[in-house]
Amino acid sequence: ATDPNNLKLPQGTPEQGFLWQVEQGTNALELLERIVEFTGWQLIASFSTDENGYPTAKLIYRPEPDPANTEIVAKFWKTTEDAQQTPPDGVVYLKMFQFKETTEAPEINEAWVCGQDYMGYPICGFLINTDSINNPDSDDYIGFRKQYVEVDASLNTGTAIQQRLSVLEKKMHTKKTYEWEAPAPPVVKPGDLVEIDGITGKIRVDRVEVEFDGKGKMSARYWGRKA
């Protein structure tokens, strides 16, 4: 997949070689996970069924879809009556069996990232969610500092520092996660956007666990978060 924002991994000078060069002993998954951390892209497992009804899976590496410009693929309803309505084109309606909402506090509220430019001098940047520390009325409020410091010489431009901070910024806010059970049509995959009855806005599916009964029928447990 190509990055629509034309984001490039940082490189060293010809004398330094590529600072993202894979070290001996690094496997492919570890490298992809490192790129995910830097770019904020998704590394997701996608499943489908073959002509005999058996599950198949593959890894997909892609930018996260923009919720403002990406349509949902499914809506999950609380009642059978609602789920039996005629959905819009390209969308499926499904009835949930179970649903649970969890609220998680910000992982961090202050981030410092330091790299090294081509001349060997340090370059740093930071972000602070002051509401999380000082504003009791904020949804992000925890009342104390949760500082994160990262030093990575492969971040060798100011743009690279800011890109890394933009990824870390997502960890600075209260996060609601959702878990539910429903039928498992192949159209709903990790990374897709869906809607849930009673929840405002689109939900990004983070994970799907599918159960097959051996007769071609599937049920699934889904995990997601606000897009």
N, C-alpha and C positions, 0 to 999 in steps of 0.2 A: 504494500500500500504506500502511496505517496502522501506527504503531509500537505494539506491545502494551504498552510501558512508558510510553506517553503522553509521550515525549520531544518537547520543543519546541525549535525553533531560537531562539536569543537575539534579543531585539528591543531597540531603543533607545527613548528617550522620544519622544513625538509631535514634540518640537522637533528631535530628532536624525534622525527618520525611522527606517526599518528598517536596522539595521546589516548585514543580510544582503542588502540591495538589490543587484541585479545591476548591475555597472558596465558602462558602454558598451564594447562590443567583446567581452564575455564570451559564449561560445557555451554552448549547453545542456549539452553534455557536460562542460565545465569546471565549470559550476555543480554538476552532479550529483556529480562527483568531489570537489569541496570538501565537499559534504554527507556523502559517504561517509567522508571523513577525519574529520569531526566526530562522526558518529553511530556509525561502525563497521558501518553497513549494507552490503549487497552491491549492486554494480552489475554484473550478469552478462549475457552474451549467451546466449540460449537458442535452440536449433535444433529443427526438426522437418522432416517431409517433407510435400509436398502430395499430392493424389490421383494425380499423375503421377510421384511418386517424386523430385521435385526438392527440394533443401533450401530452407528458409525460416528466417529468423532474426529475433529481436527482442530488445530490451534489457529486462531486468527489474530493478527497484529494490526491495529488500525487506530486512527485518531478517534476520540470519543465523539459520537454524533452531536451536533448542535441541537438542543431541544427546541429552539425557536424555529428551526427550519427542517426538522425531521418529524415525520408523522408517526403516530403510534401504530403498533401491529396488533394489539389486543387490548380489550378492556375486561377487567375482572369484576363481576357483580356479586352482591351478597345474596340475592334471591334467584331462584330458578326462573321466575316470571321475567325479571329484567334480562337475564342471560338469554332468554328465548326471543328477544326482540331481533329485528333485522338490522345488522350492523352496517355502517358505511362500507364502501368498496375498499378492500385491502385491509380490513380490520376484522378480527374474530371476537365474539363475545363468549365468556366462560364464567361459570359459577364457581366461586371459591368454597372450599370445604372448611378451611380454618384460616384465621388471620391474626397476626400479632404485630404490634408496633413497639419499637424500642428507641429510646432517646439516649444518645451518647454525648458526653461532654467533649469539648475541643481537646484534641490530642496534644496540641501545643498552642501557645499564644504569642510566642516571640521566636523568630528564626533569624539566624546569622549564617550566611554562606560565604566562604572564602575560596578563591581560586588563585591562579598564578598566570600572569601574562607572559608573552613570548620572551620578555627580557628577564623573567625570573622574579618580578616584583609581585607581592600579594595584591589581589583585588577582592573587595568584599562588598556585600550588600546586606540589608536587613529589612524585616517587616515586623511590626508589632500590632497586635489587636488590643488596643488600650481599653476598649469596652469590656473585654473579657477579664481584665485585671481590676478596673476601677468603677464600672457602671453596673450596679445591682439590677437595674431595669433591663439590661441587655439579655437576649436569649443566650448569648455566648458567655455570660458571666460565671467565673469560678472563683474570683477573688484573690488569686495569687499567680505568680509567673510560672509558666511551664516553658522553659527555654530550650531551644534546639540549636546546636552549632554543628555545621558541616564544613569540613576542609577537604577539597578535592582539586588537585592540580590540573585535572583534565578540563576543568571549567576555566578557560583561558581568555575569555572576552567578557566585557560588561553585559553583553546581550545574553551570554550563557548563564551568568549569575542571575539576571532578572528572570530568565525562563525557569530556572530551578526554583527561585522564590515563588513564582506564580503557581508552580506545582505544590509547593509546601503550603501556600495560602489556603488550599482546600482543607488542610488539617486544622485550621485555626477557628473553625466554627462548630457550633452544636450540630450534630448530625442525627437525623431520624432514619432508622432502617426498618424495613418491613419484611415479614416472613409470612408466606401463605401457601396453601395447598389448592390444587386445581387440576383439571385434565391437562395433558401435555401434548398439544399439537406441535408438529415440527416447526411451525412458523415462529414460535416464541423461543428466542435464543439469548444467551448472555450478551449483554451490550445493547439489546433492543430497548425501545421505549414503549411503555404501556401506561394505562390508567387504571386506578383502583377506585371502586365505588366508595364515596365518602372522603377521598383524599384529593385536595386541590393540587393541580399541576401534574406533570408527567413524572413517571417513575422509571429509572434505569435499572434493568435486570442485571444483577451482578453475578448470579449463580443459579444453576438449575440442577436438581437431582431428580432423575427420571427412573421410575419403576415400570418394568414390562411384565405383563402377566403370561407371556408365551403365546398369546392369541392375537397379537397385534394391537392390544389396547395398552394405553400408557396413562399413568398419573404422575404428578410431579410436585415437588416442593420448590418454591421460588424464594429467592432473597433479592431485595432491591433497595434503592435509596432515591431521594429526590434528584431529578436531573438538573 
